[in-house]
């Protein structure tokens, strides 16, 4: 188990990459904002938010593991066994002192361990008890994921902790509640805990699993072979145990006359944040980013500035990081980045695209054309699908996104990657198509 202390609290830094030069009449400013959290090791960051941390251990955390126990988990029978083993492996990865619960999900949500509407505190005894309880899990019933999430929320909110995290495993479609019910559950849980979602096998709906992860600021993935579940669950839990600061928001301030066109995360995955803004005082808005450990993420901020004369310059946006305080105010984490605009008649300066901006614009387009291509393929428009997936191959190749290129090669035969010339494969394994769709938003970082 990792041993954390107060000095492990990460320190945040913000770097801005942009071409600040605009031509006469130019109004659109694009910037890539890199936010990094590094292992702290300084007392300063712990002092900055003392209410968040417990001396002598990692941040206080609570985790709810939601395991699909619907009837389909019995086909094949190894699936349920693998899910039990994976959950046991995740329980073994819990740090001492972390609050936790295991939920069995069908058309209703049941407390598997510890029960009684409460959380257990991880130690050798409770981990063993949880694994005993898991052995009794059997498959039967339907699927209503919203009920699982609402039970997880109730249990997680019963603990006075900093980090609240869910892990959700499903193998089927959410057939026993309406899409509206699931959306209502996600809306009520958003901002209350983060959640990683996994689809096992190939009978689940990609948009449901990715939608859950997106709404709750977690990760989504496919585990096509149930035998891979234990390794995946262990990895997810290790990552969750490494989170040190919760509820971090990107605060974007813009001057009078400037409007925000969009804010999106572009690495490690593409995640649209624009419509998640909450107002934060005059001309400032907060965009949620979830929980952070030792990591770095990239965001694309695009603003429209008022028209100005040649030679003028202005601050187009200021980006900082904040966390909520118990009294409802926000604590600034001390790092900020400035986005600038300078009007020039130097054509070379004003027309060159910053390499970071170009790279991530391509990565966002890559995610989009994969989704469009797969949708067209499902709809039977093979010409449209070929064109979109060909463009995807071209973008993946140009940006060095080798993982996505490999996934694309299982769906299309690549004739020429550089020009995006492809042929759709006649037969595609369902798992390969679902893996490409689930992982389509994963990006590669620009080579510095």
C-alpha distance (Angstrom), angle and dihedral (degrees) to the residues before:
residue distance angle dihedral
X1 . . .
X2 3.77 . .
X3 3.77 113.2 .
X4 3.79 114.0 -139.7
X5 3.75 129.1 -169.7
X6 3.76 133.8 -178.2
X7 3.77 91.8 -89.7
X8 3.82 89.9 61.6
X9 3.79 91.1 75.7
X10 3.79 106.9 119.7
X11 3.77 124.4 -115.4
X12 3.79 115.0 -136.4
X13 3.78 126.5 -137.9
X14 3.82 130.6 -178.1
X15 3.83 125.9 -151.8
X16 3.81 123.6 -175.4
X17 3.82 123.4 -152.0
X18 3.80 116.6 -170.6
X19 3.78 147.3 124.2
X20 3.80 100.5 -114.8
X21 3.83 94.1 -171.2
X22 3.80 117.6 105.4
X23 3.81 128.1 -175.6
X24 3.81 120.9 -122.6
X25 3.82 106.6 -66.7
X26 3.82 91.4 14.4
X27 3.80 114.1 145.3
X28 3.82 109.9 165.6
X29 3.80 118.3 91.2
X30 3.83 120.3 -172.7
X31 3.79 125.8 -169.7
X32 3.78 136.8 171.3
X33 3.80 110.4 -141.1
X34 3.82 115.1 -159.4
X35 3.79 113.9 -158.3
X36 3.80 116.3 -167.0
X37 3.79 129.4 -174.5
X38 3.78 112.6 -165.2
X39 3.80 127.4 -171.1
X40 3.78 95.0 -83.4
X41 3.77 103.5 -142.5
X42 3.79 85.6 174.7
X43 3.77 126.2 103.2
X44 3.79 90.2 -141.9
X45 3.78 96.1 75.7
X46 3.80 93.0 48.0
X47 3.77 90.4 49.9
X48 3.81 90.3 50.0
X49 3.79 91.5 69.2
X50 3.80 108.1 15.1
X51 3.80 95.3 164.2
X52 3.79 89.1 66.1
X53 3.74 100.1 62.1
X54 3.77 138.8 63.0
X55 3.79 114.1 -148.0
X56 3.78 118.2 -112.8
X57 3.80 98.9 15.9
X58 3.76 143.5 56.0
X59 3.77 119.6 -74.2
X60 3.80 109.7 -67.8
X61 3.79 106.9 -96.6
X62 3.81 141.4 -179.5
X63 3.81 124.7 -158.2
X64 3.82 130.2 -169.7
X65 3.81 118.2 -164.5
X66 3.82 113.6 -156.9
X67 3.81 113.8 -162.0
X68 3.79 122.3 -168.8
X69 3.83 107.9 -123.7
X70 3.83 96.9 170.6
X71 3.80 119.1 136.7
X72 3.80 93.5 -97.7
X73 3.82 89.9 65.7
X74 3.83 85.9 78.2
X75 3.83 92.4 64.6
X76 2.96 101.9 108.1
X77 3.86 98.2 12.1
X78 3.83 89.6 -138.5
X79 3.83 88.6 69.2
X80 3.80 94.8 70.1
X81 3.79 91.1 42.5
X82 3.80 90.9 51.2
X83 3.81 90.6 48.1
X84 3.82 90.8 52.1
X85 3.82 91.1 47.7
X86 3.81 91.6 47.1
X87 3.80 92.2 50.6
X88 3.83 89.6 48.4
X89 3.82 89.2 51.6
X90 3.82 89.9 50.4
X91 3.83 90.5 49.4
X92 3.83 88.8 51.9
X93 3.81 88.9 54.9
X94 3.83 93.6 56.5
X95 3.79 113.8 115.1
X96 3.83 115.9 -122.0
X97 3.79 110.0 -91.7
X98 3.81 96.2 27.2
X99 3.82 114.2 130.6
X100 3.80 113.4 -127.6
X101 3.80 147.1 168.6
X102 3.81 136.8 -174.2
X103 3.82 118.5 -139.2
X104 3.82 125.9 -165.1
X105 3.79 110.4 -146.5
X106 3.81 127.1 -152.1
X107 3.83 127.7 127.1
X108 3.83 81.4 -45.3
X109 3.81 130.2 33.4
X110 3.79 119.4 -117.5
X111 3.79 130.5 -168.8
X112 3.80 106.8 -120.9
X113 3.82 95.6 176.1
X114 3.01 140.2 44.5
X115 3.83 92.3 -10.0
X116 3.79 129.9 -170.5
X117 3.79 94.2 92.1
X118 3.79 93.6 -72.4
X119 3.80 142.6 101.7
X120 3.81 128.1 -113.2
X121 3.81 121.7 -131.5
X122 3.80 112.3 -124.8
X123 3.80 118.0 -112.3
X124 3.81 133.8 126.8
X125 3.82 92.2 -79.1
X126 3.82 99.1 47.4
X127 3.81 92.2 43.7
X128 3.82 89.2 54.8
X129 3.83 91.9 45.9
X130 3.82 90.8 50.4
X131 3.82 90.9 51.6
X132 3.83 90.1 50.0
X133 3.82 89.6 51.7
X134 3.83 90.6 49.3
X135 3.81 91.1 58.0
X136 3.80 89.0 66.6
X137 3.82 93.9 56.2
X138 3.80 113.3 117.8
X139 3.78 133.5 174.4
X140 3.81 124.5 -107.0
X141 3.78 137.3 118.1
X142 3.78 137.4 39.3
X143 3.81 137.3 -63.6
X144 3.82 126.9 -97.1
X145 3.80 105.7 155.1
X146 3.81 94.8 -179.7
X147 3.81 89.5 67.3
X148 3.82 90.5 52.7
X149 3.79 91.6 51.9
X150 3.80 93.2 47.5
X151 3.81 91.9 51.7
X152 3.82 89.6 47.6
X153 3.80 89.3 51.3
X154 3.82 92.5 50.5
X155 3.80 92.2 49.1
X156 3.81 95.8 43.1
X157 3.80 92.9 48.3
X158 3.83 90.6 54.3
X159 3.83 89.6 73.9
X160 3.79 123.9 72.8
X161 3.80 95.6 -133.1
X162 3.78 139.9 135.7
X163 3.80 102.0 -133.7
X164 3.82 120.3 47.2
X165 3.78 116.3 -177.6
X166 3.79 138.4 172.7
X167 3.80 131.4 -160.8
X168 3.81 114.6 -161.2
X169 3.81 127.6 -169.5
X170 3.80 122.9 -172.3
X171 3.79 133.7 167.6
X172 3.79 100.1 -173.7
X173 3.75 148.1 40.8
X174 3.79 120.4 -76.5
X175 3.81 92.8 -108.3
X176 3.80 102.6 151.9
X177 3.79 100.0 63.2
X178 3.79 132.9 39.5
X179 3.82 122.4 -99.9
X180 3.84 85.0 -114.7
X181 3.82 90.5 58.1
X182 3.81 91.5 50.9
X183 3.80 91.1 47.0
X184 3.82 91.1 49.7
X185 3.82 89.9 51.1
X186 3.82 91.1 49.2
X187 3.81 91.4 47.9
X188 3.82 91.1 51.8
X189 3.85 92.5 47.3
X190 3.83 97.2 43.2
X191 3.78 111.4 113.1
X192 3.82 91.3 11.4
X193 3.81 98.0 82.5
X194 3.79 138.4 -7.4
X195 3.80 119.4 -122.6
X196 3.80 136.9 -161.7
X197 3.82 113.4 -152.8
X198 3.80 127.9 -158.6
X199 3.78 131.0 -171.8
X200 3.82 114.8 -153.0
X201 3.79 121.3 -156.6
X202 3.82 118.7 -6.6
X203 3.82 107.1 -75.7
X204 3.81 97.7 88.9
X205 3.77 130.7 91.8
X206 3.83 114.2 -104.8
X207 3.81 93.8 -153.3
X208 3.83 91.0 53.9
X209 3.80 94.9 51.8
X210 3.81 95.2 42.0
X211 3.83 89.4 44.2
X212 3.82 91.5 55.7
X213 3.81 92.4 49.0
X214 3.80 92.2 45.2
X215 3.81 94.9 49.1
X216 3.80 91.4 47.7
X217 3.84 96.2 40.5
X218 3.81 94.5 -117.2
X219 3.80 135.8 118.9
X220 3.81 128.4 -86.3
X221 3.77 127.9 -156.0
X222 3.77 144.9 154.0
X223 3.80 123.6 -114.5
X224 3.81 97.0 -166.5
X225 3.80 93.0 178.1
X226 3.83 112.3 49.7
X227 3.82 88.2 -147.4
X228 3.83 87.1 73.9
X229 3.80 93.9 58.9
X230 3.82 99.3 92.1
X231 3.81 93.3 53.9
X232 3.81 91.1 45.6
X233 3.83 94.2 47.5
X234 3.81 91.5 47.9
X235 3.81 90.4 51.0
X236 3.82 92.1 47.9
X237 3.79 92.4 49.6
X238 3.82 92.3 46.8
X239 3.80 88.7 53.3
X240 3.81 91.1 47.5
X241 3.82 90.1 49.9
X242 3.83 88.4 52.9
X243 3.82 93.9 58.9
X244 3.78 111.1 109.8
X245 3.81 107.6 169.5
X246 3.82 125.4 41.3
X247 3.80 133.2 -158.6
X248 3.79 97.7 20.8
X249 3.81 112.8 173.7
X250 3.78 130.7 -164.4
X251 3.82 104.9 -129.7
X252 3.80 113.1 -155.1
X253 3.80 118.7 -168.0
X254 3.81 120.0 -170.5
X255 3.83 129.7 -175.0
X256 3.81 125.3 -116.0
X257 3.81 113.2 -66.1
X258 3.81 94.1 21.4
X259 3.81 119.8 113.9
X260 3.80 128.2 -164.6
X261 3.81 110.8 -124.1
X262 3.81 94.4 -174.4
X263 3.80 146.4 -24.9
X264 3.79 117.2 -158.3
X265 3.77 137.8 163.4
X266 3.82 107.5 -121.3
X267 3.83 101.9 177.6
X268 2.98 140.0 78.9
X269 3.82 81.7 5.3
X270 3.80 136.0 -5.4
X271 3.80 109.7 -102.3
X272 3.82 123.2 168.2
X273 3.82 110.2 -134.3
X274 3.82 101.6 165.7
X275 3.80 97.1 100.6
X276 3.82 93.2 43.6
X277 3.78 92.9 70.7
X278 3.80 118.6 131.7
X279 3.79 117.5 -164.6
X280 3.81 115.3 -108.1
X281 3.76 107.4 -174.1
X282 3.81 128.9 -61.9
X283 3.85 112.1 -6.2
X284 3.82 93.7 -18.9
X285 3.81 130.0 109.3
X286 3.80 134.5 -177.0
X287 3.81 123.3 -133.9
X288 3.84 115.3 -163.6
X289 3.81 119.0 -122.3
X290 3.82 101.2 170.4
X291 3.79 126.1 -142.6
X292 3.79 126.4 -9.2
X293 3.79 136.1 -156.1
X294 3.80 125.4 163.1
X295 3.81 100.1 -34.9
X296 3.77 148.7 108.1
X297 3.80 129.8 -129.9
X298 3.80 134.4 -177.9
X299 3.81 127.4 -136.9
X300 3.82 130.1 -168.4
X301 3.80 113.2 -142.2
X302 3.81 118.3 -172.1
X303 3.81 121.1 -174.7
X304 3.79 135.1 175.9
X305 3.78 113.5 -136.8
X306 3.82 128.7 -163.2
X307 3.82 118.1 -95.1
X308 3.82 113.2 -88.8
X309 3.78 138.5 179.1
X310 3.80 126.0 -95.3
X311 3.80 111.3 -83.1
X312 3.80 93.7 27.5
X313 3.77 121.1 121.0
X314 3.78 133.3 -170.0
X315 3.77 143.8 176.3
X316 3.82 102.3 -103.8
X317 3.82 97.3 -174.4
X318 3.77 141.8 -11.3
X319 3.80 118.2 -145.5
X320 3.82 122.6 -161.0
X321 3.81 138.0 157.7
X322 3.79 125.7 -115.8
X323 3.80 139.2 177.8
X324 3.81 125.8 -159.3
X325 3.80 120.5 -105.1
X326 3.83 126.1 -145.8
X327 3.83 90.9 -107.9
X328 3.82 92.1 58.2
X329 3.81 95.5 -102.9
X330 3.81 123.2 113.3
X331 3.79 128.3 -114.6
X332 3.80 114.8 -139.9
X333 3.81 111.8 -134.2
X334 3.78 91.3 -145.8
X335 3.82 100.8 -115.5
X336 3.79 123.5 107.6
X337 3.78 141.1 168.0
X338 3.80 129.7 -155.8
X339 3.81 125.3 -140.9
X340 3.83 112.2 -156.9
X341 3.78 138.1 -166.2
X342 3.82 123.5 -156.2
X343 3.83 122.0 177.8
X344 3.80 115.6 -141.1
X345 3.79 140.7 165.6
X346 3.82 89.7 -143.8
X347 3.81 99.5 113.8
X348 3.81 94.0 -163.4
X349 3.80 92.9 53.2
X350 3.82 95.4 44.9
X351 3.82 97.9 45.3
X352 3.80 100.9 45.7
X353 3.80 113.2 103.2
X354 3.78 117.6 -138.6
X355 3.85 107.8 -113.0
X356 3.81 92.7 -130.5
X357 3.81 92.1 51.7
X358 3.82 91.6 46.1
X359 3.80 92.5 48.4
X360 3.80 95.7 51.1
X361 3.80 94.0 41.1
X362 3.81 84.2 58.3
X363 3.82 92.7 47.0
X364 3.83 91.5 51.1
X365 3.83 89.7 49.3
X366 3.82 89.2 48.0
X367 3.83 91.4 57.1
X368 3.80 90.1 47.1
X369 3.82 98.1 48.9
X370 3.83 92.3 47.1
X371 3.81 90.0 55.3
X372 3.81 92.1 44.7
X373 3.82 91.6 46.8
X374 3.80 93.6 50.7
X375 3.82 91.6 46.0
X376 3.83 90.7 51.3
X377 3.81 90.5 47.4
X378 3.83 90.7 52.7
X379 3.82 89.3 47.8
X380 3.83 90.6 53.4
X381 3.84 96.5 -111.9
X382 3.80 96.0 133.9
X383 3.83 95.9 170.5
X384 3.80 92.2 51.7
X385 3.81 91.2 45.1
X386 3.82 91.6 49.9
X387 3.82 91.6 51.5
X388 3.82 94.3 48.8
X389 3.82 95.9 43.2
X390 3.81 89.4 45.5
X391 3.80 89.1 55.6
X392 3.82 87.8 48.6
X393 3.81 91.4 53.7
X394 3.82 89.6 49.3
X395 3.83 92.8 50.3
X396 3.82 93.9 44.4
X397 3.79 90.5 50.3
X398 3.82 95.0 46.0
X399 3.82 93.5 48.7
X400 3.80 96.8 43.6
X401 3.81 93.0 -116.9
X402 3.81 92.9 155.3
X403 3.83 95.9 168.3
X404 3.81 92.8 56.8
X405 3.83 91.0 41.9
X406 3.84 88.9 56.2
X407 3.81 91.7 49.8
X408 3.83 91.2 48.3
X409 3.81 90.5 51.4
X410 3.81 88.9 63.1
X411 3.81 91.0 58.3
X412 3.83 100.9 37.0
X413 3.81 135.9 29.5
X414 3.80 105.8 -122.0
X415 3.80 112.2 -137.0
X416 3.83 96.5 171.2
X417 3.80 120.0 -2.2
X418 3.82 94.5 -168.8
X419 3.82 93.0 59.8
X420 3.80 95.0 31.5
X421 3.81 93.3 -118.2
X422 3.82 108.4 161.7
X423 3.80 142.6 152.8
X424 3.80 121.5 -141.9
X425 3.80 111.2 -115.4
X426 3.81 112.2 -114.3
X427 3.81 92.4 -136.5
X428 3.79 122.6 31.7
X429 3.80 124.6 -178.4
X430 3.80 109.2 -119.2
X431 3.81 90.4 -131.9
X432 3.83 90.7 55.5
X433 3.80 93.3 50.9
X434 3.83 91.9 46.4
X435 3.81 91.6 47.6
X436 3.81 90.9 52.7
X437 3.82 91.2 48.6
X438 3.82 94.5 45.3
X439 3.80 93.8 47.4
X440 3.81 97.2 37.5
X441 3.82 92.4 107.1
X442 3.83 94.5 54.4
X443 3.80 109.3 111.5
X444 3.78 137.4 -168.2
X445 3.76 120.8 -127.0
X446 3.75 119.8 -111.9
X447 3.80 113.1 -99.5
X448 3.80 104.7 -107.6
